[in-house]
């Protein structure tokens, strides 16, 4: 899932929302994300998605840390919403300690991570787009996904740390604060247009990854059937 509706009519969050709302709908209707929302995804499919999101989160969180003292992006970095450790914990719970050997990194996952890493270059302002796309999504639709995944395929709490933010007691308040932080970072950004367009790229990369995961699962299923 991706970012929720913005509240500020004048800030960069609203610009990001308006630029990506069509892509947001497309993301929910395609690939493994569609299957997740319909309650049709398997443990294997969800684990493959997580494994391929992990490098993008690692790149984003390394980039935010690098810009911790920057006047704009530094405000975002201070929240320390780090999801990469939670993803690693979930993958170990789902697949065991050897998950990195057992679950492949797809080309689409690698491309996504490379794009995020490039976004951290310069003043790092393009990271605003990736933080919007992923973190607001985790705090919004991700909470719905957590409930769906607990129902089907029946994941346990130890496998759903990705959606928990234990440092924060009120996620609605956190979302509101983080939107304000994104807007602040957008004011400071040297090229707001580049930030907005980066969000469209981020959504497109998420869609590509979702479809790539679904395609990989179909190939694996076909190969397994042929081998029987």
Secondary structure by P-SEA (a helix, b strand, c coil): cccccccccccaaaaaaaacaaaaaaaaaccaaaaaaaccccaaaaaaaaaaaaaaaaaaaaaaaaacccccaaaaaaacccaaaaaaaaaaaaccccccccccccaaaaaaaaaaaaaaccccccaaaaaaacccccccaaaaaaaaaaaaccccccccccccccccccaaaaaaaaaaaaaaaaaacccaaaaaaaaaaaaaaaaaaaaaaaaaaaaaaaaaaaac
